[in-house]
Amino acid sequence: MANFDADLIRALQDDGRTSIHDLAAAVGQPRAAVSSRLRAMRADGTVRVVAAVDPAFLGQHVLAHVSVRTAGTTDHVAAHLRDLDETVFVSAIGGHDDLVTEIRVGSMPALHGLLADIRSLPGVDEISTLIYSTVIKGFFVSEYRGGIRIDATDAALIELLQADGRASFRELGEQVRLSPSAVATRVERLIDGGVIKISAVEARGLTQRQLALGVGLSLAGDDDAVIDAIRSSRGVDFAARSLGRFDLILTLVEPSASALYASLERIRALPGVRHTESWFHLAVLKEDYARTLRTIDLAAQGAADLSRSRRRPRRPRAAASGG
């Protein structure tokens, strides 16, 4: 069952709207078994299939990983981080620090201001920040390349897909008063244009079926060879090049501690990896990529497109978040 579930989730991470027929072919199981198992996993919260909007489309050009060490319990600090609109991921960890969070903001001044607010929280002893320079692997990155405008109907569809990425075109059409074919055309345009990616988000932590380990890597030598190996590694759920203490940061997800250890050893053995440091995700407290888009400013979309075109060339297509 474990391999069946893992294969099914991996297929959904590649494309959250893959048909039951194609999922069955991908995992080598009968359609009825795939349909039943997927329904059960979604019902019990093991997996969610949702749409995520590419950060660049939202004007979120600065993505950061922040580690927090607390004095005493973490409850107050964790609650504050969960409530911030700028955080998409918050996890209680075991290791040198006590909490990690992923932050998305529009500019470096905005990041500096938010970090100052976090440092000033009662109970925060110390924070450490890494800036993602390139996301190598992570389902929320859709490879948005600019030039896409959305209207109120598109925004409504995106919000519905953020709640249920596998909602049928007929169900979506009933909500926005369009035919299924018209909805399909709009959704395909949003996906093909890199505005959204629909993928599976798996529950992780000690009380879940999957265990997660954050890893920071210091490199020496050929960065590209290490990145290629990490991008193709099945156990790597998220990876990004970073500026700061580590050259790369990633999340390993496996069904057991022994599998996590084996996966970490494979990373350590890669030529070019000088040193690794890891932290255990004890409980994922927030993993939420949903954003309200109905009031998005079309002029702001154009400004985001221009900013993106000046920043850097297109990123590699990615597959869930963390670190």
N, C-alpha and C positions, 0 to 999 in steps of 0.2 A: 504493500500500500504506500509506503514512504516514497519509493521510486516513482510510482504512478502519480502521486501528488506533486512531487518535485518536477517531473517531466511536464505535467499539465500546467503548472504555474510558469515554468520557463517558456512554454509556448505562448501563454497569455501575456507574458512580459514582452515578447517580441511583437505581438499584435493582440490587444485586448478584445478586439471585435472578431477574431477568427471564428469561423462557423464551427458548430459541433462536429460536422463532417470532417473538416480539416484538422480539428484538434484530435479527433479519433485517429486519423491517419498519422499525425505527428507523434502520438504517444503509443501507437500500436494497440489500442484498446477498442472494444465495441462502442458504438455511438451511445447506446443506452447507459453503459457504465460511465462514460465521460460526462454525459448530461447529469446523471444522478450525483456523481462525485463533485462536480462543479457547483451544483445547486447546494449540496451539503456544506461545502467549504465556504461559500458565500453566506449561507445562513448562520453559521457559527462564528463568523468573523475571521476565519483563517486567512482569507484572501478577499481583497476588494478590487474590483475592476473599475478604474476611474480615468477621466481625462485630466491631464495637467497642461496648463498653458505655458508655453516657452517663456522663461524669464525675460529674454530680450524683447519679446512682444509687449510685455508689461512695463518696459522701461527699467527693469531691475538688472542693472548692468554690473552691480557689485554683489558677489556671492561670497559669504565668509563662514568659516567653521570656528566656533568659539568654545573653548574648554573653560569650565568654571570650577574653581575649588571653593568650597564653602567652609565656614566655621560653624560646626554643629550640624543640625539636620538640613536637608535640602528642600523641604516642603515649600517654604515661603518663596525661595528663589525659583524653584521649578514652576510654581503656580504663576509667578510673574512672567517668566519666559513663555509659558504656554499661552498667556493672554496677549502677547505682543503680535500685532499684525505682521511684523517683519520676520517672524520665525515660522519656518515650515516644518522643522524637525527639532524635537527636544527629547533627550534620553538620559536616564540615570545610568551611570557607568561605574565599573569597578576598575581602579587603577590609580594613577597619580592624581587625577581630578575626580570630581563627583558628578558633573553634568556636562553634556555637550549639546550645542544647539547650532542649527544652520540658519543663517540670517540672509535676507535678500533686501537690498535697498538700491536706490537709484544713483547714488553718488558716494564718493569717499567722504565728503563732509557729513553726509547723513550717517554713514557707518561710524565715524568718530563720535558723533553725538550720541548714537545709540549705545556704543561701548561705554561711554562716560556714564550714561544712565545705569547700565548694568553694574559697573564697578561700584556705584554709590548705593546699591541695594544693601539693606541690612542683612548680614550673613554672608556676603560675598567677600572672600579672602583674597582671591587672585583670579585673573582671567588671562587666557592666552589665545591669540587670534591668528588664523591662517586665511589668506585670500585665495579663492579658487581662480587660477589664471585660465584654465581650460578644463571643462568637464569631459572626461574620457568616456565614462560609462555611467548612466543614470537616466531613469525612465522619463524624468521631467524635461529633459532636453530634447526638443523636437527639430532642431536645426532650422529655426526661423531665419529666413534670408531677406525679409523686408518685402514691401510692395503689396501687402495684403491689407485690405480695409474690411472692417466688420460693421454690420448694422445691428439694430436692436434684436432682430430675429436671430442672427448669428450668436450674439451674446447670450440670448436665452437658451439656445441649443447647447452652448458651451457649459452653461451652469447646470443644465439637466445632465449632461454627460459627466460633469464633475461628481455628480451624485451617483450615477449609474452608467458606466461606460458601455454596458452591453444592452442598454435600452434599445428596443427595436425602432426602426425608422417609422413604423406606424404609431408606436407609443409616443415618440418624439413629435410626430406630426400633429397628433391630437392636442398636444400642449401648446404648439406654436401656430396651429391652424394652417398647416401646409400638407400637401400630399406626401406620402412616403418617398416618392421619387424626387420631389423637390428637396426634401430633407436630406436624402442620400447625397444629392449633388452638393449641397452646402457643407455637409460633414466631410465629404471626401476632399473638397477644396480646402477646408481648414487643416486637415491632416496632411495633404500633399504640400500645402504651403508652409508647413512647419509651425503653424500657430498652436496646434495641440498635438499631443501624443496620448493614445489610450493604451493603458498597460495595467498589469496586476501589481498591487501593493500587498505584500505578505506580512502578516503579524509576526513580530520577532520579540525575543526576550525569554527569560527563564521559564515563564509560565506558558510559553507557546511551543509549537512543534519545531520551529527553527531557532537556532542560536546565532547571534551576530557578534562579530569582533571587529572593532575599529583598529586600523593599522596605519601608522605613519612611517614613510620610507625615506631614508637618506640615500641618495644615489651617487655613483661614481662610474663614469664611463658613458656608455651609449644609452641615453635616456629613451630614444625611440624604440630600441629593442625591448626594453623593460615595459614600455607602454603598450607595445603590440602584444606582448605576452599577457599582460594584465587584461587588456581589452577582450581577449579571446578566452580568458579563464572562466570556467563555469561557476566557480565558487565566489567570484567577485561580483557583488551586487551593485557597488557604486565605486567610482574612482575619479580622482581629479588631480591635475597638476596644481601645486600650491606654492604660494610665496610666504616665507616665514620659516618656522622651525623645521618643517619637512618639505621635501621636494615633491612627494606624492602622498595623497591620503586616500584610503579606500576602506570599504566595508566588506568583510567576508561573511557569508551566510551559509550555514550547513546544519544538518539535522542532529548532530551530536558533537560533544566536545572532542572526541577523537578525530572526527572529520574536519573540525575547525583546525586542530593541530596539524593535520596532514596538509590542509590547504595553506596554512601559514608557512609550513616548511617548504612548500613548492615556491612560494613567493621569495622566501629567504635565499633559496638556491639559485635564483635567477642571476646570471652574470650582470653586473652593474648595480646590484643592490648591496649597499655598504652596511646598512644598519636598519633594524626595524624596532618600533615601539608599539605596543598594543594596549587596548583597553576593552573590557567586556561590557556589552550592552545588557544591563540587568533588567531594564524595563523601558520600552519606548513610550514616552508620555504624550507625545504629539507627533503626528505625521500627516500633515494636511496641506495640500497644494491648491485647494479650491480658492478662487478669488472672484469677487463680484465684478462683472464686466458691463452691466447694463448702462452705466454712466460714463463709459470710457470716451475720452475726447479724441475725435478723429484727427485733430491737429496734432495731438500728443503722439498718436500713432506715427504720423509722418516724421515727427522729430526723433522718435525712437528709431525709425528706419534709417534716418540720416546718421544718427549717432553710431548705429551698428555698422554701417558701411564704412565709417571712418576708423572703427576700432581695430578690426582684425579680419582675416579671411574666415570662411565658413568653418564650423567645427565638425568633427566627425559625428555621424549619427550615433545616438546612444541608446541604451536600453533602460532603480529605485533609489533613493537618496540615503544620505546618512553620514558615515564617517565616524 
